[in-house]
Amino acid sequence: MFFWKKIKDRKPKGKGLDRLGTSLQTNLYWFKNDIFMDDASIIYRRFRSQPPHSRDCILIYADNMTNSDFLSQYVVRPFMNRTLPKGASGQELADYIMESVIQGDQVDCSQSFVHLSDAIARGLGVVLVEGCDYGVTVEAPGWDRRTITEPQAESVVRGPRQGFTENLGVNINLVRRIISSPNFKIKHLQVGLQTKTKVAIVYVETIASTALVDEVVKRIENIQIDAILESGYIQELIQDGPNFSLPTIGSTERPDIVAGKILEGRVAVLVDGTPFALTMPYLFVEAFQANEDYYNNWLAGTFRRVLRYISFLITTSSPALYLSLISYHPQLIPTPLVLSIAAARKNVPFPGFVEVVGMGLVFEILREGGVRLPQPIGQAISIVGAIVLGDAAVNASLVGAPMIVVVGLTAISGFVVSSIYDPAVLMRLFLVLMASVFGLHGYVIGVMAIVLQLSSMQSFGVPYLSSLISFSSQGMKDTFVRLPWWRMVLRPRYLGAKNRERLRSKSRSKSP
């Protein structure tokens, strides 16, 4: 007794114990009075195996995280109806329990207090037996799961209606159903010193570059943080160029998008507890691509893609161009239009810069308020607020009517490229500042600075503008335009795929 008191007085790290002992009472003591002390959610279920060689056993699990009915039927009942081998102990007894007693698919054993306590915290059941220095873990998840629905932020007219959920196993199966190949590989990791969040790295072994897979695994393994509550934590910690707003790692809720990226040679990361999957590398051109481009006729897909590029130019440049023209270069505007703008702004007391920045700020406030409020109220506030404030501002001569048109066109264009909406807002503000000081010259300098920044960026070793500056005809076939499938024979060269051919020779004919 004195010996155990001395051990109990030691500081953390298992209170001096790293492995289970053969005494069930001692093992239970450490779980109840050390690891899970003052935790009322941990259940300790005592029972005995069948005579004549009865042994005391105990089942430990977390309430509301484990399926207690499953444990009762397939763990406790088989133990109580079976006699354990006389004299068996250690690994021999643990193997017998896993192979002949417990009626579950996913069972394992361990001697480590740390491993077993982590298993209990993740929702597994742990069985301890008198005379055995191994604990047997049984997977029996019992928490509620959200059903598979279509992602609200990525809805489509034509395409699959399934979206990821917060359950990692379900998300892996959604991708596996699309890529039903033995070459589809999964690597599991745990990230977060406290949360120990499960992370799955998925890829196609015969396509993805080994160097890319190893780099993704290395970056995730090097993360040392208390908690990973969402995939955005990992995205920020492993991405290239963290100080620039444009994403270098893709994010999506759709399994078909993840499957498409993987089949091009990319790697995807699925995180338990979030429906957002990460894909890497992620290049600038991907912000203008949509999964529907590949489900519809290639001409329609090309038209919509060109619209996205035009919308990006409008949402980033129109306020800066408007400000520079009315403030520095009115001679470049047709005379009737100059007179119309001058008449509309005649009673406005503020300079053009204040007008542009002020209205842009008001719109962003309305948008943020609409997003944070409950959906029915948020939609009403954002729509009514924009109309009322815009009309009142014009009537009060606080802003000119042309400014309302520019702000409206800028906002609508920004929604077309929603995946890079926030970076577009920051680019817009930067160009407005440059135009307010130097006019059109400042706008041109600002555009050049942005292009130079994009040119210097990389995503997992791949230049950010690779596809846009490619000089090969094959590399340009899925950038500004989306050519028909029979023309896109090879996977992108810049991804370094092991097997670049994705269209077999027999399928290359344009006619059936």
VMD Tcl script that draws the C-alpha trace (Angstrom):
set ca {
  {0.00 0.00 0.00}
  {2.85 2.39 0.80}
  {4.34 1.73 -2.66}
  {1.13 2.72 -4.47}
  {0.75 5.85 -2.36}
  {4.26 6.91 -3.35}
  {3.41 6.38 -7.03}
  {0.15 8.28 -6.67}
  {2.01 11.30 -5.27}
  {4.12 11.65 -8.40}
  {3.46 14.31 -11.03}
  {1.61 13.70 -14.35}
  {2.77 11.38 -17.18}
  {0.54 8.54 -16.05}
  {1.34 9.04 -12.36}
  {4.34 6.77 -12.71}
  {2.50 4.09 -14.71}
  {2.76 3.72 -18.47}
  {1.38 0.21 -18.93}
  {-1.41 -1.87 -17.49}
  {-0.72 -4.36 -14.72}
  {-2.27 -7.76 -14.14}
  {-4.40 -6.49 -11.24}
  {-7.83 -5.40 -12.42}
  {-8.41 -3.39 -9.26}
  {-5.18 -1.44 -9.71}
  {-5.87 -0.71 -13.40}
  {-9.40 0.45 -12.56}
  {-8.02 2.67 -9.81}
  {-5.83 4.59 -12.24}
  {-8.66 5.06 -14.74}
  {-11.15 6.28 -12.12}
  {-8.90 8.33 -9.85}
  {-6.33 9.65 -12.26}
  {-7.10 9.67 -15.98}
  {-10.89 10.18 -15.78}
  {-11.10 11.65 -12.29}
  {-14.26 13.73 -11.72}
  {-15.63 12.74 -15.15}
  {-19.23 11.62 -14.64}
  {-19.71 10.71 -18.31}
  {-17.42 7.66 -18.10}
  {-19.32 4.41 -17.44}
  {-17.73 1.45 -15.64}
  {-19.69 -1.78 -16.22}
  {-18.62 -4.71 -14.02}
  {-19.35 -8.36 -14.93}
  {-17.89 -11.87 -14.62}
  {-17.10 -14.55 -17.15}
  {-18.72 -18.00 -17.07}
  {-17.66 -20.50 -14.35}
  {-15.79 -22.69 -13.55}
  {-12.86 -20.35 -14.18}
  {-14.68 -17.08 -13.63}
  {-12.77 -13.83 -13.96}
  {-13.77 -10.33 -12.97}
  {-14.08 -8.01 -15.97}
  {-14.95 -4.39 -16.50}
  {-16.13 -2.46 -19.54}
  {-15.24 1.26 -19.72}
  {-16.85 3.64 -22.21}
  {-18.04 7.24 -22.58}
  {-21.76 7.76 -22.22}
  {-23.62 9.12 -25.28}
  {-20.57 8.53 -27.49}
  {-20.75 4.73 -27.57}
  {-23.58 2.40 -28.53}
  {-24.30 0.79 -25.16}
  {-26.77 -1.68 -26.69}
  {-24.07 -2.96 -29.06}
  {-21.61 -3.36 -26.19}
  {-24.17 -5.18 -24.05}
  {-25.12 -7.61 -26.80}
  {-21.78 -8.28 -28.49}
  {-19.28 -7.74 -25.67}
  {-20.79 -8.24 -22.21}
  {-23.16 -11.12 -23.10}
  {-20.50 -13.25 -24.89}
  {-18.16 -12.77 -21.91}
  {-20.82 -13.86 -19.41}
  {-21.67 -16.93 -21.50}
  {-18.10 -18.14 -22.06}
  {-15.39 -19.59 -19.88}
  {-11.99 -18.01 -20.33}
  {-8.96 -20.36 -20.60}
  {-7.49 -21.30 -17.23}
  {-4.05 -19.84 -16.68}
  {-4.08 -17.71 -19.87}
  {-2.74 -14.18 -19.52}
  {-1.11 -11.32 -21.42}
  {-1.12 -11.33 -25.20}
  {-2.43 -14.92 -25.30}
  {-5.57 -14.04 -23.37}
  {-6.08 -10.80 -25.32}
  {-5.87 -12.69 -28.63}
  {-8.38 -15.27 -27.40}
  {-10.81 -12.52 -26.35}
  {-10.53 -10.75 -29.72}
  {-10.82 -13.94 -31.77}
  {-13.31 -16.04 -29.79}
  {-15.30 -13.85 -27.43}
  {-16.04 -10.34 -28.70}
  {-18.40 -10.30 -31.67}
  {-17.24 -7.07 -33.29}
  {-15.50 -6.13 -36.51}
  {-12.99 -3.54 -35.27}
  {-11.19 -4.77 -32.15}
  {-7.63 -4.19 -30.98}
  {-5.56 -4.45 -27.84}
  {-2.97 -2.35 -26.05}
  {-0.99 -2.17 -22.82}
  {-0.70 1.63 -22.84}
  {-2.80 3.74 -20.51}
  {-2.45 6.63 -22.97}
  {-3.67 4.61 -25.94}
  {-6.62 3.12 -24.04}
  {-7.70 6.45 -22.53}
  {-7.56 8.06 -25.97}
  {-9.73 5.24 -27.32}
  {-12.34 5.83 -24.60}
  {-12.33 9.56 -25.32}
  {-12.93 8.85 -29.03}
  {-16.01 6.74 -28.27}
  {-14.57 3.21 -28.14}
  {-15.24 0.66 -25.43}
  {-12.34 -0.83 -23.46}
  {-12.50 -4.25 -21.74}
  {-10.18 -5.03 -18.83}
  {-9.87 -8.56 -17.45}
  {-8.41 -9.76 -14.14}
  {-4.98 -11.26 -14.68}
  {-4.48 -9.68 -18.11}
  {-2.14 -6.72 -18.65}
  {-3.78 -5.89 -21.98}
  {-6.93 -3.86 -22.61}
  {-9.16 -4.75 -25.56}
  {-10.76 -1.89 -27.51}
  {-14.07 -2.27 -29.36}
  {-15.39 0.30 -31.83}
  {-19.09 0.95 -31.30}
  {-19.94 4.56 -32.25}
  {-23.22 5.76 -30.85}
  {-23.44 9.49 -31.52}
  {-25.97 11.00 -33.92}
  {-24.91 11.67 -37.50}
  {-26.21 14.25 -39.95}
  {-27.80 12.76 -43.04}
  {-26.21 13.25 -46.45}
  {-27.67 16.34 -48.14}
  {-26.75 18.70 -50.95}
  {-24.30 21.44 -49.91}
  {-26.12 24.77 -49.75}
  {-23.03 26.78 -50.69}
  {-22.25 24.60 -53.74}
  {-25.62 23.76 -55.23}
  {-25.77 22.71 -58.87}
  {-28.37 22.50 -61.63}
  {-26.86 19.32 -63.05}
  {-24.70 16.97 -61.05}
  {-24.69 14.78 -57.92}
  {-26.74 16.02 -54.98}
  {-24.57 14.51 -52.26}
  {-22.34 16.48 -49.94}
  {-19.89 15.63 -47.20}
  {-21.01 15.36 -43.58}
  {-19.15 15.74 -40.29}
  {-18.36 12.01 -40.12}
  {-14.98 11.02 -41.54}
  {-15.99 7.45 -42.34}
  {-19.03 8.58 -44.31}
  {-16.93 11.10 -46.25}
  {-14.34 8.50 -47.19}
  {-17.07 6.16 -48.41}
  {-18.62 8.92 -50.54}
  {-15.32 9.35 -52.39}
  {-14.67 5.61 -52.54}
  {-18.04 5.02 -54.20}
  {-16.92 7.27 -57.05}
  {-13.37 5.91 -57.32}
  {-14.00 2.18 -56.83}
  {-10.44 1.14 -57.57}
  {-7.87 -0.76 -55.48}
  {-5.47 2.08 -56.33}
  {-7.52 4.46 -54.18}
  {-5.41 4.80 -51.03}
  {-6.02 6.31 -47.60}
  {-3.50 7.33 -44.95}
  {-4.82 8.04 -41.45}
  {-3.24 10.54 -39.08}
  {-4.16 12.13 -35.75}
  {-3.66 15.86 -35.29}
  {-4.19 17.99 -32.19}
  {-2.53 17.41 -28.83}
  {-5.88 17.64 -27.01}
  {-8.52 16.84 -29.63}
  {-6.55 14.10 -31.46}
  {-8.65 14.77 -34.55}
  {-8.66 12.00 -37.14}
  {-7.40 13.08 -40.57}
  {-7.47 11.04 -43.78}
  {-5.16 11.71 -46.73}
  {-6.70 10.23 -49.89}
  {-5.20 9.85 -53.35}
  {-4.89 7.46 -56.30}
  {-1.60 5.62 -55.99}
  {-1.03 5.11 -59.72}
  {-1.67 8.78 -60.54}
  {-0.57 11.06 -57.68}
  {3.09 11.95 -57.38}
  {4.84 10.17 -54.51}
  {6.69 13.39 -53.67}
  {3.39 15.27 -53.38}
  {1.86 12.65 -51.08}
  {4.97 12.60 -48.88}
  {5.01 16.41 -48.67}
  {1.36 16.54 -47.57}
  {1.93 13.86 -44.93}
  {5.08 15.61 -43.68}
  {3.39 19.00 -43.30}
  {0.42 17.56 -41.41}
  {2.61 15.43 -39.13}
  {4.61 18.55 -38.22}
  {1.52 20.34 -36.87}
  {1.82 20.81 -33.11}
  {-1.36 22.50 -31.86}
  {-3.83 21.77 -29.09}
  {-6.92 21.47 -31.23}
  {-8.07 20.92 -34.81}
  {-11.74 21.91 -34.81}
  {-12.15 22.35 -38.57}
  {-10.17 21.72 -41.74}
  {-9.44 25.47 -41.90}
  {-6.92 24.97 -39.07}
  {-4.92 22.54 -41.19}
  {-5.36 24.69 -44.30}
  {-3.79 27.71 -42.61}
  {-0.99 25.74 -40.97}
  {0.29 23.90 -44.07}
  {-0.45 26.24 -46.98}
  {2.16 28.11 -48.99}
  {2.06 31.91 -48.80}
  {0.03 32.21 -45.57}
  {0.41 36.01 -45.61}
  {-1.45 36.41 -48.90}
  {-5.24 36.21 -49.09}
  {-5.57 34.01 -52.19}
  {-5.94 30.33 -51.25}
  {-3.20 27.86 -52.17}
  {-5.29 24.93 -50.86}
  {-8.75 24.20 -52.24}
  {-11.83 23.63 -50.09}
  {-15.08 21.93 -51.09}
  {-18.08 20.07 -49.66}
  {-18.69 17.98 -52.78}
  {-17.39 14.40 -53.19}
  {-17.50 14.65 -57.00}
  {-15.14 17.65 -56.94}
  {-12.73 15.82 -54.64}
  {-12.85 12.75 -56.89}
  {-12.19 14.89 -59.98}
  {-9.20 16.56 -58.34}
  {-7.76 13.24 -57.18}
  {-8.11 11.73 -60.65}
  {-6.03 14.62 -62.03}
  {-3.17 13.76 -59.68}
  {-3.97 15.89 -56.65}
  {-4.21 14.84 -53.01}
  {-7.24 15.42 -50.77}
  {-7.41 15.74 -46.99}
  {-10.59 14.81 -45.10}
  {-10.94 15.90 -41.47}
  {-13.26 14.35 -38.92}
  {-15.88 16.77 -37.64}
  {-16.16 18.98 -40.72}
  {-17.82 18.61 -44.16}
  {-15.10 20.66 -45.89}
  {-12.39 18.67 -47.68}
  {-9.04 20.14 -48.71}
  {-7.34 19.57 -52.08}
  {-3.77 20.33 -52.99}
  {-2.08 21.74 -54.94}
  {-4.61 24.48 -55.68}
  {-3.90 26.90 -58.52}
  {-5.38 30.26 -59.48}
  {-7.28 28.89 -62.46}
  {-9.29 26.52 -60.25}
  {-11.19 29.45 -58.76}
  {-12.89 29.89 -62.14}
  {-13.68 26.22 -62.73}
  {-16.95 24.60 -61.65}
  {-17.98 20.97 -61.66}
  {-20.94 21.78 -63.91}
  {-18.50 22.85 -66.63}
  {-17.73 19.17 -67.16}
  {-21.31 17.89 -66.91}
  {-22.75 20.13 -69.64}
  {-21.83 20.78 -73.25}
  {-18.30 22.12 -73.58}
  {-19.44 25.29 -75.38}
  {-21.82 26.19 -72.55}
  {-19.12 25.39 -70.00}
  {-16.63 27.61 -71.83}
  {-19.13 30.49 -71.96}
  {-19.78 30.32 -68.21}
  {-16.08 30.12 -67.48}
  {-15.36 33.24 -69.54}
  {-18.15 34.98 -67.61}
  {-16.35 34.17 -64.37}
  {-13.11 35.71 -65.59}
  {-14.98 38.83 -66.71}
  {-16.82 39.00 -63.38}
  {-13.52 38.80 -61.50}
  {-12.15 41.72 -63.50}
  {-15.31 43.73 -62.88}
  {-15.47 43.08 -59.12}
  {-11.81 43.96 -58.58}
  {-11.39 46.81 -61.06}
  {-14.65 48.70 -61.61}
  {-14.50 50.91 -58.44}
  {-10.83 51.77 -59.09}
  {-11.49 52.57 -62.75}
  {-14.55 54.67 -61.88}
  {-12.59 56.61 -59.27}
  {-9.57 57.24 -61.48}
  {-11.69 58.36 -64.45}
  {-13.91 60.83 -62.57}
  {-11.02 62.20 -60.47}
  {-8.05 62.27 -62.84}
  {-9.03 61.43 -66.40}
  {-12.55 62.73 -67.18}
  {-11.37 63.50 -70.72}
  {-11.35 59.75 -71.43}
  {-15.11 59.52 -70.80}
  {-17.59 60.44 -73.58}
  {-18.90 63.97 -73.09}
  {-22.60 63.06 -72.55}
  {-21.60 60.53 -69.90}
  {-19.30 63.03 -68.17}
  {-22.11 65.58 -68.02}
  {-24.53 62.97 -66.64}
  {-22.08 61.87 -63.91}
  {-21.25 65.51 -63.05}
  {-24.96 66.36 -62.72}
  {-25.55 63.34 -60.47}
  {-22.61 64.27 -58.24}
  {-23.21 68.03 -58.21}
  {-24.56 68.16 -54.65}
  {-22.43 65.34 -53.22}
  {-20.17 66.85 -50.51}
  {-17.58 64.06 -50.45}
  {-14.72 63.36 -52.85}
  {-14.85 60.28 -55.05}
  {-12.52 58.25 -52.84}
  {-14.74 58.65 -49.75}
  {-17.77 57.82 -51.88}
  {-16.27 54.60 -53.24}
  {-14.82 53.34 -49.95}
  {-17.89 54.35 -47.92}
  {-20.39 52.57 -50.16}
  {-18.16 49.53 -50.40}
  {-17.91 49.38 -46.62}
  {-21.69 49.74 -46.20}
  {-22.30 46.88 -48.62}
  {-19.84 44.59 -46.81}
  {-21.55 45.43 -43.49}
  {-24.93 44.51 -44.96}
  {-23.54 41.28 -46.39}
  {-21.91 40.29 -43.10}
  {-25.10 41.04 -41.20}
  {-27.13 38.96 -43.65}
  {-24.77 36.01 -43.26}
  {-24.73 36.06 -39.43}
  {-28.47 36.45 -38.90}
  {-30.91 33.52 -39.25}
  {-31.49 32.84 -42.94}
  {-35.04 34.26 -43.35}
  {-34.16 37.43 -41.43}
  {-30.73 37.75 -43.03}
  {-32.11 37.71 -46.57}
  {-34.70 40.35 -45.74}
  {-32.18 42.60 -44.00}
  {-29.61 42.40 -46.79}
  {-32.10 43.04 -49.62}
  {-34.28 45.67 -47.93}
  {-31.29 47.33 -46.28}
  {-29.43 47.71 -49.56}
  {-32.46 49.19 -51.34}
  {-33.46 51.54 -48.53}
  {-29.94 52.76 -47.78}
  {-29.05 53.18 -51.44}
  {-32.18 55.18 -52.24}
  {-31.87 57.27 -49.08}
  {-28.19 58.02 -49.75}
  {-28.95 59.25 -53.28}
  {-31.93 61.34 -52.16}
  {-29.86 62.88 -49.38}
  {-27.08 63.69 -51.88}
  {-24.57 61.69 -49.84}
  {-23.53 59.67 -52.91}
  {-24.26 59.91 -56.60}
  {-26.53 57.53 -58.47}
  {-23.63 56.28 -60.68}
  {-21.86 55.12 -57.53}
  {-24.84 52.94 -56.61}
  {-24.66 51.33 -60.05}
  {-20.93 50.68 -59.69}
  {-21.35 49.17 -56.20}
  {-24.23 46.95 -57.34}
  {-22.34 45.70 -60.40}
  {-19.23 45.10 -58.30}
  {-21.14 43.12 -55.68}
  {-23.03 40.92 -58.14}
  {-19.85 40.17 -60.06}
  {-18.11 39.19 -56.82}
  {-20.77 36.56 -56.09}
  {-20.00 34.84 -59.41}
  {-16.50 33.94 -58.16}
  {-17.57 33.18 -54.59}
  {-14.59 30.90 -53.87}
  {-12.25 33.92 -53.94}
  {-14.73 36.60 -52.85}
  {-12.72 37.75 -49.83}
  {-9.39 37.98 -51.74}
  {-11.23 39.90 -54.48}
  {-12.47 42.43 -51.88}
  {-8.91 43.02 -50.65}
  {-7.62 43.39 -54.22}
  {-10.42 45.85 -54.94}
  {-9.50 47.96 -51.92}
  {-5.81 47.91 -52.89}
  {-6.58 49.04 -56.45}
  {-8.90 51.78 -55.17}
  {-6.13 53.13 -52.93}
  {-3.64 53.09 -55.81}
  {-6.13 54.76 -58.19}
  {-7.03 57.45 -55.67}
  {-3.38 58.55 -55.48}
  {-2.07 58.04 -59.02}
  {-5.16 57.66 -61.20}
  {-5.01 55.18 -64.08}
  {-1.26 54.94 -63.65}
  {-1.80 53.80 -60.08}
  {-4.38 51.25 -61.23}
  {-1.94 49.79 -63.77}
  {0.84 49.67 -61.18}
  {-1.52 47.94 -58.75}
  {-2.48 45.31 -61.34}
  {1.19 44.70 -62.10}
  {1.94 44.28 -58.40}
  {-0.86 41.72 -58.04}
  {0.33 39.77 -61.09}
  {3.91 39.76 -59.79}
  {2.69 38.50 -56.42}
  {0.68 35.72 -58.08}
  {3.68 34.78 -60.21}
  {5.86 34.37 -57.13}
  {3.40 32.11 -55.29}
  {3.50 28.33 -55.19}
  {1.22 25.57 -54.00}
  {3.12 22.50 -52.83}
  {5.95 23.21 -55.23}
  {3.72 24.03 -58.22}
  {3.77 27.65 -59.52}
  {0.43 29.32 -58.81}
  {-0.08 30.48 -62.42}
  {1.22 27.27 -64.04}
  {-1.79 26.59 -66.23}
  {-2.20 30.22 -67.35}
  {1.39 30.61 -68.50}
  {1.67 27.18 -70.10}
  {2.93 27.25 -73.68}
  {1.70 23.73 -74.53}
  {-1.60 23.28 -76.30}
  {-2.56 20.42 -73.97}
  {-1.91 22.55 -70.88}
  {-4.23 25.35 -72.10}
  {-7.20 23.12 -72.91}
  {-8.84 23.54 -69.49}
  {-8.03 27.13 -68.52}
  {-9.87 30.02 -70.17}
  {-11.90 27.54 -72.21}
  {-13.10 24.01 -71.56}
  {-12.48 21.97 -74.67}
  {-14.40 18.72 -75.27}
  {-13.24 15.59 -73.49}
  {-11.87 14.00 -76.64}
  {-9.35 16.86 -76.83}
  {-8.20 16.63 -73.20}
  {-6.21 13.44 -73.57}
  {-3.55 14.04 -70.91}
  {-3.60 15.14 -67.30}
  {-1.95 18.49 -66.51}
  {1.84 18.27 -66.73}
  {2.44 20.62 -63.79}
  {0.88 18.15 -61.31}
  {3.63 15.62 -61.96}
  {1.20 12.71 -62.27}
  {2.72 9.25 -62.65}
  {0.28 8.37 -65.42}
  {-0.69 11.38 -67.54}
  {-3.00 9.56 -69.96}
  {-6.68 9.82 -68.94}
  {-8.36 9.13 -72.29}
  {-7.64 5.88 -74.09}
  {-7.04 5.85 -77.83}
  {-10.32 4.03 -78.58}
  {-12.27 6.82 -76.89}
  {-10.72 9.74 -78.75}
  {-13.08 9.72 -81.70}
  {-15.45 12.68 -81.89}
  {-18.29 10.58 -83.28}
  {-19.91 7.56 -81.61}
}
mol new
graphics top color blue
foreach p $ca { graphics top sphere $p radius 0.5 }
foreach p [lrange $ca 0 end-1] q [lrange $ca 1 end] { graphics top cylinder $p $q radius 0.2 }
display resetview
